[in-house]
Amino acid sequence: MSSVVHVIDVNSGNLQSLSNAIAFLGFQVRFITNGNDPALQTCEKLILPGVGNFGHFVKELHAREFIEPLRKYINSGRPIMGICVGLQALFEGSEESQGIRGLSILPGDLKKFNTSKKSVPQIGWNSISLRLPSSSDANSLYGISEDKFYYFVHSYAAIRTQEQIDSLANEGWSLALCTYFDETFVAAVSKDNIFATQFHPEKSGLAGLKVIQSFLNGNRYFTVKLEKPDLSKIEKTETGLTRRIVACLDVRTNDQGDLVVTKGDQYDVREKSDAGNVRNLGKPVEMAERYYSQGADEVTFLNITSFRNSPIKDLPMLEVLRLAAKTCFVPLTVGGGIRDVVDPDGTEHSALEVASMYFHAGADKVSIGSDAVRAAEEYYANNNQGLGTSPIETISEAYGAQAVVISVDPKRKYISDPKECKYKTIKTSVPGPSGEQYCYYQVTSQGGRKVHELGAVELAFACEKLGAGEVLLNCIDKDGSNSGYDFELINMVKNAVTIPVIASSGAGNPQHFVDVFQNTKTDAALGAGMFHRGEYKVSDVKDFMKKDGLLVRIDDTQLDV
């Protein structure tokens, strides 16, 4: 069997990570960008990946003349694997893109998750249940196991009733099913030579690599040793998702010009000494690899240096992403500089172009900060409508809302009378310096240097409307304090939006992670300095949370490499 794996590329999302995963498993990758490529006639293993909008993906398949060659390939009996929108394209259509028909290999349409009780998109690690043929005594489908967690990031899914699931099974489809809050959907399907997953195996750690490896080696059904946790000691979350832990690296150049990970107090990253040097806590790629190996569910790089003298194609952060994506098989987010820029030679680049470069380097999501504030202010000035030109709008339109994170940097503004404030206020348990009982969270930009009148709640609400899919919620008052998260801020913002929220700023020990999940409905919690300084490992936090009964992902999958 050939060691070459062919991957269809319609410029939809982060294919670099999939390519890295395949290479890590010992296979070679060749991309096919057009249906007329002769390789489709002879290739032995084909992968159809995609992210973002269903309609855009299917239109690209048509435009690049893939539809009929794909049907011929499938009818030939050669193995094909779809990933995310690659699975969705097998169905008849999607509520997301009315009037656009998929390949219709599977019956029915995709529907959007109900947003009344849960965050949408679903972003995080969920478990599955298998529905395999009664004739099989296996408990694994291409390495998918009921005791592992897999990474999902999507708003639309093949949500099915029990009757519809039974019908698919009776037609010979093997199924992996997942439940997000109260909606059950198809997480993976297989029949004959077809295999597809809604989750991203290339971003699901070792458990996900096992799935890709099993497909490439042709191992469809086999038995694995299940190590399910004692459910009497572990919580069952409402959503089914694990408690997600994000490791964050603030990256900048130091005074010697080296790219380093740093951390400060309220964004001051210099030592409190006469020298006042930038804190150097390590090299970004090495630290990302360390946190991945410790069990981080996601790694975020925040570029806090403006590389004004570098052409876009030479940005140091692009190389950081390329290297990190080769060994870190969990979601990678990059923030800082995702905006319209001009090269030193005068060449102009749109925010969409900049984001595309990061996606092609290995990023899964981009984080937008200062431009998010600007876009929200324009939204309200334009009668609660976007102009269609902000980075949030252009990037989410091309890559989907799940690819766009807004980074919110607010600080408390105490007030005596909430009636005198036009922004959302709370009666706080932490009175102000003059005994004020109320406050609102005033947003900042430019790394906390510029203060805006706009409130954090209003910013998050506007950005969700503009197309953002997640909120990274910092708190300047808590930054560097190691005193725990600001529950009041988190609950305010979480109650105002339907998209996921990542709690940030203030984590100093494992108990703080337990506290934030027990006292708020945050979707994830972020840690930085406590990890960088070596005071705690990510695994220490997860072990502590597990002892407290919280559901966390711990991956001990063994690969055959």
C-alpha angles and dihedrals in degrees: 000000000000119000090214118102118197118213125194110231119196092159092262113147135307108347092157092077092051090049090049091050092051091048091047088057091055101260131119122238130219122179123218114204101174135042091230092065107123089221089079088067095055110022117117102203125034131185124196109197129173145156135192129027119020094213094048091050095049092045089054090051089054095043092051091046096243101132102083095035088052092052091049091048092051092046089052090067096239115141120266129180124198122200126201106316085014086068093042091055089063090069127078098256147317137249085227093068112029116206096018114112126210128212091285094218088131123041126249139020136281120251134201118254116256107259097197096092107016144038117270127233095048100232118177149045119317136172129236141214121217129228105193131169113284088233091063123083091192123115098199134069110203088330095311106141133191093226095058134077126230132200117251128183114170145108099205127054145164092265108189140183121231089257091054091047090052090050092054091048091049088053089059101262118142109215142201109199129198131191121212106192099308102341122091118206141172108272095175139358135194136181127158105318096349123097127163138167131202089202123071108251091185088061097040098087120234092334089059094045087054089058093052091045092051092051094047091049093046095242103148105160126023141137123258131184107256119217103185116176122249098266092201088069100038127069123242105226118219092239097040089238124128121242100271120222118199123196112209127201121195103208127195142137116270126219090278093054096252121138107242143165111246140173133199146179111264088344096309102128098178126104117257091238138098091266092052094197123173109267109255110203098164148292115310100226094046092048092048090053090049093052092046091053089048091057106264110169092212139004122216125195116198113193106212096174122081107224094204095160096052124088109238093250090056098049109141091224091063090061090046089056093045093053097041092049090059093066107016110079098185128086116295122204126191127195137179126068096028094142143090106300140177122222119229088258091056098259110147123221127188122226087249091058091049092049091048090056090053092047090051089049092056109277119136097192137019123215119217121198123159094024089053089061091049092048092049092050089051090048093058093040089054096056095269095309133116123237092224092236105085120110089246092057099041096045096044091048091055101036105019133258091277089068094059124077123178117214110214119197109187134164130196118270109193119214134181099215122030090202088070093057122078093200130079110281136185135205098243131214088215107065121210128254091273095041095268110170097199137057144166128206111252114204125230135195139197093051094312094307097110120055121206130196091230118107125236093239092052091046094052092045093051094046092051089054090049091055109272115148103197142020124224099200114200127177119211092198090059100037111122092358098110086209100118135265127309102251094185093057093045094050093046093055095037090055091051100054139044096212122091120277127211113206113222141174128048105044110143105153141010093267090065090063091051090048096051093050092046096045102039139032093239115154095216142001127223129212130187126148096038088058096041094052091051094240091127137007123225086245090056089057093048093047090051092048092047091053087053090055098255119143111246134165116250114174120199097159116153119222126206095234 
